[in-house]
Each structure stands twice: as structure tokens, then as C-alpha cells.
Amino acid sequence: QVQLVESGGGSVQSGGSLRLSCTASGSSFRFYTMGWYRQAPGKERGFVAIRRSGGSTNYADSVKGRFTISRDKSENTVALQMNNMKNEDKGVYSCYAHNGKQEYWGQGTQVTVSS
């Protein structure tokens, strides 16, 4: 059974940092693209960042220069380092993985940013 489990959410002050992690199990994710979406209160879920198995990355314009996505050597864990956080970064962050045929999502982890 495939599972994606996020960790690392919590509360942070504006300007602070948080690191999210997502560990996938139940299959090999070596050739999957993995990434993060977030959903702010009252808004639709939106793209944050992805990292492909070949190493290329994409970021939402709103997080470029502040967030960094990375994967470990096993390719089964993806992390999101969030620096200089802003109020608009708050929301539920969900990890996902896809290979063009299959798509998996984690349950999400809450991130709160206070001014």
C-alpha cells in the first residue's frame, strides 16, 4: 500500500523558517516527480514546488528565492525548506507524487504564520 506521510508543519513567525518532509512508502518513487501543494483557508489548493527524478525543479513565483525543494538519494523522501516566511504562506501543505500514470497524495500538514 502506497503512503505519503508529511511532517514538520507547525507555527512560525513572519520571517521565520520551517522545513517540511514527506516520506513515501509502498513502492519505489525513483522515477516519480514529487512535490508540494498548499491550500490556504477559503482558497483552492495551489502549486508550490516540484522536483523531478532527474533533479530539475519548478517553483511557484510566490515562493521563488525563499523555498527550496530537495529529495534524498533514495528518491523516496522530498523536503521543502521554507525561509523568510510570509503570512500568505500559511495553509495545509500536501505532498504528492506522480509518474504520469499514477498519482498519490499525503494527508497534509498545517503551517501557520503569525505576524
Secondary structure, 3 states (H helix, E strand, C coil): CCEEEEECCEEEECCCCEEEEEEEECCCCCCCEEEEEEECCCCCCEEEEEECCCCCEEECHHHCCCEEEEECCCCCEEEEEECCCCHHHCEEEEEEEECCCCEEECCCEEEEEEC
